[in-house]
Amino acid sequence: MAFEKKFVEIVCEKIEEIGISHNEFGRRAFGPPDGGRLWRSVRGVEGKKKPRKIAIHEAYDIAEVLGTDLPTLLWHVEKEFNL
């Protein structure tokens, strides 16, 4: 679970770097109309529910929206995770 949290943390940092809102990112990564809500549920900001898990195909889409590929994104997360 710690690696998944780090993944979401790194993705949030990348979203800030590219300068789009989390809602817009959610729509791009998960598709309209519910993408923003789905991304909020992944981040765990929807109350007391456990954060939503990300499927592997969603991770590929997330990486694409961030302008990278999934192996590179995962490498970056692992590097930060192991600090």
C-alpha positions, 0 to 999 in steps of 0.5 A: 500500500505504501508504494501505491500512496507514493505513486499517487503522491508523485502523480499529484506532483506531476499534475502540479508541474504541468499546471492543470487542475486535478479535476481536469487531470481526472477527466483526461486520465479516466474519461468524462464525465466521471473522471474527476470523481474517480481521481478524487477517489484514488487520492482518498479525498472522498471522506472516510472511504479507502482510496480506490485502487488503480488498474494497470490500464489506468496507470498507462493512461495516467502516464500518457496524460503526464507525457511519459510512459508507464515504465518511466513513471514507475521507475521515478516512483520507485526511486522516490519510494526507496529514499 
